[in-house]
């Protein structure tokens, strides 16, 4: 059936409020003066259900084993990431109207508007899939969709080692890091595996401890029996009702957390997190975008500026609040790899904190110990 006729059937069902059933579709077809046969009705029902359920024509791609991202650059180019870099796959769309229709529907599912007045949306679907949509009025390729698939299973440290994404010695260090209730940040680029690694480490927290997670969009799903997840909320169409991460961090502190976690530090909430970690909340952690552990202080400076925190105050708070920096990156072949373990230490002469390398893990090679390894052993109370 053509897209035009599908639109006509969809309009009839929407106008009458009828449920999507073979009988209602048959009635709609008759009312439109179209041929009604068992095959036509079945095909129409299947197409409408496929379009209205989940991510429509992208649902089969999201269901593929190992897929973490599905990216649509207009109707001609669709890519998936299965852990080894982006792969171009056959597009299920015939024209940009197909992509736009899907994008508008996905936005509507979460009560958001997507049109020329609001040409982009960032939201989380009911099944946990994160979706970002951008209409063609802002691009030269047409409507773009970026979907991030939530982790279907929780990885253990043994899984990371077995999958070839972490050295055995790194796994031992990270296990000791959690046990010692050290405060840490995981740095890395987009899609490097920061959130997945953080979920793994939170799974190592003793079950007697309460974890409160604050996120802009819910992604973390650690394998732990006592996790509370707080999610920020954007403003509604009238511009009211927004709840930001800073507010949620302050609320989380009143919920007796044993571990305070900010899924991704990306703004003024950094000041609230550091203040919390400096007032007796041991074992706090989060992730931050950075190209390496060495770049984390500069990244924190930029984020702190959004909250009005001066550079000197930021460094003083960070040095007192954070113990360890972990960096995870993607190798040229697309595989993720835990690369660096650094300490964050105060430098008296400069009045700034700086990353001090403790261990690096060359892909395919043996771990390399640095001068900071001895100090890390003291932090972890464990013989490295």
N, C-alpha and C positions, 0 to 999 in steps of 0.2 A: 504494500500500500504506500502511496506517495506521502511525503511529509505534509502536503497541503490537506489531504484527506484525513490524515491522522490529527492535524490541528482542528479540522472541522468536528471530528468525533469527540476530541478532547473538550472543545467548546460546548458541545451539546451536553456532555456529562457534567461539566462544571455548571452550566446554566440550570440544569434540572436537579443537580445535587445527587444524582444517581451514583450508587457504588459501581466500581469496576467489576462487572460480571459479564459472562457471555450473553445473558438475556438483555442487559442494559445496552451493551454494545450493538447487539442485533437491532434493537429498537432505534438506536441512534443512526445506524446505517440506513434503515428503512426511511427514517425521517428525512435523511439527506438525499433520498432517491438513489442510493447506491446498491449494488448487487449484494445480496445476503446469502451466503452459503456457509456450511460448516467450516470449511477451510479458511474463508475470509474472516469469519468471526474469531476463530482460534488464533489466526495470525495477528489480528488487530489487538486482541486481548494480550497476547504475549509481548507485542511491541510496546503497548502502553504500560504494562507492568514492569518491563525491563527499564523503561524510561523513568518511571516514577519510583522505583525501588533503589535504595542505596545510591551509588554513583552512576546509575544508568549504564551506558555502554562502556564505562571505565571499570565497572565492578569486576568483570573477569580478570582485569589486570591487577587490581588491588588484591584479589584472592590468590594470585600466583605465589608459590612458596618463595620466601626470602625477599619479597618486594618491600622496600621501605619508602619509595617515592614514585609517584606517577606525575609526569610533567607534560602539559599540553601547550604547545606554541602555535596557536591557531589550529585550524582543522586539519592541516596537512602533516604536522609533525608531533608525534607522541613518543615519549621516552619513559623508560622504567629504570630503576636502580635496584639491583638484586644483590648488592654488596660488592660488586666488582666494577663500579663505574656505570655511567649511563649507557643504555642500549636503546637504539631506535626501533620501535615496533610499528606494526601496521596500524594506521589510524582507523578508528571505528566511526569517524565523522565524515559526512559528505560535504558539509559547508559550514561556514562560521556560525550561521544561525543555530545549527545543532549544538555547537559548543556554548554559545551564549544562552540558549534555552536551558541547558544543563546547569550552567553557572548560576543563573537566576533562580532555578529551582533549589539548588543546594543552599543558596543564601536564604531563601524563604523558609527552608526547613528549620533554620536556627533563628528565625524572626528578623532577618536582616534584609535591607533593601539594596538592590543592585541595578542601577540604571545610569543614564548620562549625568544625573545630578550627583550620584554617589557611585562612581565607576570602579570601585574596588571594595573588597571585603575580605576580612581575615577572621575565620571562625572555626569552631570544632563541631563536627557532626555528632549525632547521638551515639554512634558506635566508636567514637574517639578519634576518628580520622580528622586531621587538620586540613583545612582547605583555604587556599588563597585564590581569589578570582580577580582578574583585571580585564575590563572590557576593551574592545578594540579601539575605542576612541583615544586610548593612551598609548597604543602600540601600533607598529606597522605590519604586524603579522595576524592581527585579529584577536579574539578573546583568548586569554591565557588562564590556565588552571594549574595550580601546584598542590598536590595532595600528599600528605605525610601519613603513612600507615602506622598506627600504634603497634608497639611490640606485642606479638601474639603469645610469646613465651618469655619468661624471665630467665636470663642467662646467669649462670654461676661463674665464679672465677675459673673453675675447672673447664667450663665451656669456652671461655675466652682463650685459655691456654690450648685446649684441644682444637679450636678453630684456627689457630695460628695467628691470633690477633694480640697476644700478650705473652711475654716471656714468663717462665715459671717463677723466676726470682721476683719479677714485678708483682705477680699475684701474691706472693708471700708478703711483700712490702705493703701492698694495699690492704691485705687482711689485717696486718698488724696496725695499720693506720686507723682502721675502724675500731679495733679493739682498744686502742689507746685513747679514743675519744678526741683525736686531734681534729682541728678545724681545717678544712681544705677547700680549694676551688679546682674544678676541672676545666681546663681551657682547650680550645680547638676551634676549627672552622665549622661552617655549616655542613651538616651531614657527616661529621667526623665520628660520631658515636658518643658524644659527651653525655647525653641523657641516658642512653643505654648503659654506659659504664656507671653512672651515678645510681641508677636503679639496682645494678648488681651489688654495689657497695652497701646500699641501704638494706639489701637483703641479708647482709652479714651483721646487721645491728641485732643485739640480743632481743628476743621476743618480749622481754619484760619492760622494754623501753618504748615510749610513745613518740612517734615521728609525726611532725606537722609539716606538710609540704605546701609551699606557696608558689603558684604558677600563673603566668599570663594566659596560657592555654594548656589544659590538662594533658600531660604526656607521661609523666612518671607513674609507673605502676610497679613498685617494688614488691617482691615476694616477702611480705612481712605481715604479721597478724594485727598490728595496731598502727595504721596509717590514716591520718586525716588529710584530705587534699582540699585546699582552698584555691579557688579560681577567680581571677580578676574578671570584671564585667564592664563592657563598653557602655557608653551612654546610649540611651534609646533615641528614637527619631526626634524627640523634643529636646535632646541634648542633656537629659537628666538621668540619674540613676547609675552613673559610672562609679566603679569601685576599683581603685588602682592597687598596685603591688605594695606600695608603702603602707597603705591602710591595712592591707591583709597581714603584712609582717607584724604590725603593731597588735592586731587582733590575735595573731598566732601566739604572741608572747603571753597573752592572758589565758591560754589554753593548756598550760603546764606541759610544754614540749620537753622531752628529753633530748630530741634532736630537731633543730630548726633548719629547714631546707628551703632554699629559693631555687626553683628549677632552672631558671636562667636569669642572671643578674644583668639587667639591660637599661637601668635608669636610676632615678633618685632613690629607689628602694635600697640601693647599696648602703647609703648612710644608716638606714634603719637596721639593716642586717649587721653591719659592723658594730653598731652601738649595742645590739643584742649580744653578739659574741664577746663583747668586752664587759658584759655584766653577768657573767656566770653561766652562760648557755654553751657548755662544752659540746664539741662534736658537730657543730653546725657546718653546713656545706652548701655547695651550689655549683653552677657552671657559668662560664663567661666566654664570649667570643674573643679569641686572640690567635695570632699566628704561631706563637711559641710561648713558653713559660716566661721568657725574658721580656715579652711584650705586655705581660699582664699588668704591671704597675702603671704603664701609660694608659692602658685601657681603663683601669680603675679611676685614674685621674679624670678622664673624660666623663665617665659616668657620675663621679662624685660632683663634678661641676654642675651637672643637671640638678643636683639636690642642694646646691649652694655651699658645698663643703670646700674650703680652701685646700690647696695642694698640701701644705705642711700638715694640716689636721688629718687629711686623708691618709697620708703615709704613717703618721703616728698611730692612727686607729688600726690601719691594716696590719702594721707590724705587731701590734698587741693582740689582734683578733685572729689572724690567720697563721697557721703553722706550715702548711705544705701546699705546693702547687703541682698538679698533675697535668700533663699535656698529652692529648691523643690527636693523631693526624691521619690523613689518608695517603697511602703510598701511591706512586704513579700508576700502579695497576688497579687502583680503586679500593684495595683492601685497607681496613682500619688497623692501626697499630699504636699501642701505648708506648710513647717515645721517651718521656722525660719525667723525672721526679725531682722537684726542686724544693728547697726551703725558702721561706720569705723572712728575711732578717733585717733588723735595724742597722743602718750604717751611720755611726755617730758623727763622722766628719762632715757628711753631706746633709744630715738630718732627714734622710729618706730611707725607705725600705727598699731592698733589692733582692731579686731572686738569686739564690746560691745553688748551683747544681750539686745534687747528691748522687743521682744515678741517671745514666742514659742507656737506652736499649736499642742499639743499631739493628735494623731488620735483618734477620738471618744471622746475626752475630752474637757474641757473648756480652753480657752486661758490663758497663764501664763504670767503676766507682770514682767519684770525685771527692775533693776535700770535704764537702758537705755531708758525706755519708756518715761520718762519725757523729756529727751533730744530729742527723736524722735518727740515728740509733738511740740517742738520748731522748728525743721526742717520742719515739715509738716504744721506748723502754724494752728494746728487743735487739739482740746482737745481729747486726746486718752483715 
